[in-house]
């Protein structure tokens, strides 16, 4: 194999290694974001449930979370 071919192969292997590392890092970011979305979704559901219960306790007939927006 000539020197140009070896140099080209070395550059390609280095580029592939960098892409592999970047892919791993992005995968970790996505996994963390997915866990955060799940956690935040649970919190929003809990808050909506608590708000609906407070609305019912205060004498409201339809929980806020079940009411249609005014523009409907």
C-alpha positions as a Markdown table, in Angstrom:
| # | Residue | x | y | z |
|---|---|---|---|---|
| 1 | Unk | 0.0 | 0.0 | 0.0 |
| 2 | Unk | 1.5 | 3.4 | -0.9 |
| 3 | Unk | 1.9 | 6.3 | 1.6 |
| 4 | Unk | -1.0 | 8.3 | 0.1 |
| 5 | Unk | -3.4 | 5.3 | 0.5 |
| 6 | Unk | -2.2 | 4.7 | 4.1 |
| 7 | Unk | -2.6 | 8.4 | 5.0 |
| 8 | Unk | -6.1 | 8.4 | 3.5 |
| 9 | Unk | -7.0 | 5.2 | 5.4 |
| 10 | Unk | -5.7 | 6.7 | 8.6 |
| 11 | Unk | -7.8 | 9.9 | 8.1 |
| 12 | Unk | -10.9 | 7.8 | 7.4 |
| 13 | Unk | -10.3 | 5.7 | 10.5 |
| 14 | Unk | -9.8 | 8.8 | 12.6 |
| 15 | Unk | -13.0 | 10.4 | 11.2 |
| 16 | Unk | -14.9 | 7.2 | 11.9 |
| 17 | Unk | -13.7 | 7.2 | 15.5 |
| 18 | Unk | -14.8 | 10.8 | 16.0 |
| 19 | Unk | -18.2 | 10.0 | 14.5 |
| 20 | Unk | -18.6 | 7.0 | 16.7 |
| 21 | Unk | -17.8 | 9.1 | 19.8 |
| 22 | Unk | -20.2 | 11.8 | 18.7 |
| 23 | Unk | -22.9 | 9.2 | 18.2 |
| 24 | Unk | -22.4 | 7.8 | 21.6 |
| 25 | Unk | -22.5 | 11.2 | 23.2 |
| 26 | Unk | -25.7 | 12.2 | 21.3 |
| 27 | Unk | -27.3 | 8.9 | 22.4 |
| 28 | Unk | -26.6 | 9.7 | 26.0 |
| 29 | Unk | -28.1 | 13.2 | 25.6 |
| 30 | Unk | -31.2 | 11.7 | 24.0 |
| 31 | Unk | -31.6 | 9.1 | 26.8 |
| 32 | Unk | -31.3 | 11.9 | 29.5 |
| 33 | Unk | -33.8 | 14.1 | 27.7 |
| 34 | Unk | -36.2 | 11.2 | 27.3 |
| 35 | Unk | -36.0 | 10.5 | 31.1 |
| 36 | Unk | -36.5 | 14.2 | 31.8 |
| 37 | Unk | -39.6 | 14.4 | 29.5 |
| 38 | Unk | -41.1 | 11.4 | 31.2 |
| 39 | Unk | -40.5 | 13.0 | 34.6 |
| 40 | Unk | -41.9 | 16.3 | 33.6 |
| 41 | Unk | -45.0 | 14.7 | 32.0 |
| 42 | Unk | -45.7 | 12.9 | 35.3 |
| 43 | Unk | -45.4 | 16.2 | 37.2 |
| 44 | Unk | -47.8 | 18.0 | 34.8 |
| 45 | Unk | -50.3 | 15.2 | 35.1 |
| 46 | Unk | -50.0 | 15.4 | 38.9 |
| 47 | Unk | -50.5 | 19.2 | 38.8 |
| 48 | Unk | -53.5 | 18.9 | 36.5 |
| 49 | Unk | -55.0 | 16.3 | 38.8 |
| 50 | Unk | -54.4 | 18.4 | 41.9 |
| 51 | Unk | -55.9 | 21.5 | 40.2 |
| 52 | Unk | -59.0 | 19.5 | 39.1 |
| 53 | Unk | -59.4 | 18.3 | 42.7 |
| 54 | Unk | -59.1 | 21.8 | 44.1 |
| 55 | Unk | -61.7 | 23.0 | 41.5 |
| 56 | Unk | -64.1 | 20.3 | 42.6 |
| 57 | Unk | -63.5 | 21.1 | 46.3 |
| 58 | Unk | -64.2 | 24.8 | 45.8 |
| 59 | Unk | -67.6 | 23.9 | 44.4 |
| 60 | Unk | -66.9 | 23.9 | 40.7 |
| 61 | Unk | -68.8 | 21.5 | 38.6 |
| 62 | Unk | -66.3 | 20.7 | 35.8 |
| 63 | Unk | -62.6 | 20.3 | 36.6 |
| 64 | Unk | -60.5 | 22.8 | 34.9 |
| 65 | Unk | -58.5 | 20.1 | 33.1 |
| 66 | Unk | -61.8 | 18.9 | 31.5 |
| 67 | Unk | -63.2 | 22.2 | 30.4 |
| 68 | Unk | -63.0 | 23.3 | 26.8 |
| 69 | Unk | -61.1 | 26.5 | 26.1 |
| 70 | Unk | -63.4 | 29.5 | 25.5 |
| 71 | Unk | -62.7 | 29.6 | 21.7 |
| 72 | Unk | -64.3 | 26.2 | 21.2 |
